[in-house]
Amino acid sequence: MDLLLVMPKPGETITEALIVNWLKSEGNSVEEKEPIFEMETEKAVFEYESPLKGTLQKILVKGGQKVAVGTPIAAFSVEEAEGKRYVTMGVAIAASGETAQSTPSAPSSDVPADTFVFATPPPRKSAPVSPNLSNVTPLRSEPSTSRPKIFLSPYLKKVARELNITDKDLAKIKGHGPEGRITEQDLKNFRSTSATPGVLDPKMEAIRARIAENLTKSKRDIPHAGAGVEIDLTPLYEEYQKLKVQASQKHGVKLTLFVPFSYAAVQILKTDPYLNSVYAGEGKVQILTEVNLGISVAGDQGLLVPVLKSAQGYAFVDFWKKFQDLIERTRTRKIKPDEMIGGTFTVNNPGALGSDKILQIIPPGQVAILGFNRVVQKPAVVEGKVVPRYMMNADLQFDHRVADGREALRFLTALKKQIEVMSLPDLIGQSINGS
């Protein structure tokens, strides 16, 4: 049975997206939930997983094109029973002669604007027309050449995707494994020798362009100001060093200091929400009750900011698990577009990269970003004596239209007090000896 896959709707407010590049070629077999192309929205580039199992017959929209949600982008051949199920589920539409010959168009008006869809609903009933995929014309066609099947394990397929190595590239690689199979080192050698110095691949260019656009808008429109405090982390840091391995094993989630720092910031915003706000123009400030916490994540894709929605409602352990889950899925490109919008206050962790002080750019639509720098053991005066203490600088950049130094330092001094009295064993319900 012949079906048409259409441009999916990856988020509530997203009406179009860019196909960066296809991960599959015409003639390839595809499994359900197997990544088939990379899509760029306003927030990120991510892999789109196929809702179909079958053979990719024809690519209708080549990589590098932006298309509306609901536009036919590829033709598939699937088993009859599966095809009927896909059409009934609404994840694909039948490829009739009429559909195949028509030009890809905007999504059907029958699809509610707030509905997540993989495909437009089947067309209204009309006289039956026999499928005729020979008439389906790509927006930009590519000559298809038959190639011998190349075996890659699931792990090597993942490595190839991370290195942006296409099926065409694989045909050029000489394998040095058993029976001439391609190895991980073959993939890495190919990428290192084929990369053009000083030129980003198309996927990274798209990400850098989006980051540049957003940050330029922020710096242009928002008058930035900054403030900072030094925080004595000694009790918290010593507890963390004793508990981090046990706690991570007990809860199955990696524990970093970024988590309690960010949790403390949310607790301050619950009682003093002034910086959890939006500048509404003409001197008006809208204070928000929901803390949708943006989390700056630096990775191979560039700087991305997933959002932990309603962060103020979580106890520490649940906050920790959801916080870390967002970071991991962002780094592995499994984050959803809707999980990267709606932030109201952002936290950043430049200390993980060795920073002692940072000047940050406020995300558009927010009024503040908080950065935690590295933890350093240094001499400090405690009760009249010079003793070694673990210290950290926290930097806050804020929108000067909304806040002055008074509001910024009110937040920072409250944060300092909160972190300096935090008890990690109490937060995670675990004693120092692990019980």
RALIN-V528163 format. One record per helix or strand of 3 or more residues. SS is the DSSP state (h for helix, s for strand). FROM is the first residue (numbers start at 0). TO is the last residue. If there is no record, write none. Layout:
ss;from;to
SS;FROM;TO
SS;FROM;TO
This chain:
ss;from;to
s;1;5
s;15;21
s;34;39
s;44;48
s;53;58
s;64;67
s;71;76
h;79;88
h;96;100
h;132;134
h;153;161
h;166;169
h;177;179
h;183;193
h;201;220
s;223;231
h;233;250
h;256;270
h;272;274
s;276;280
s;283;286
s;292;298
s;301;307
h;310;312
h;315;330
h;336;339
s;344;347
h;349;352
s;367;371
s;375;381
s;384;398
h;404;419
h;423;427
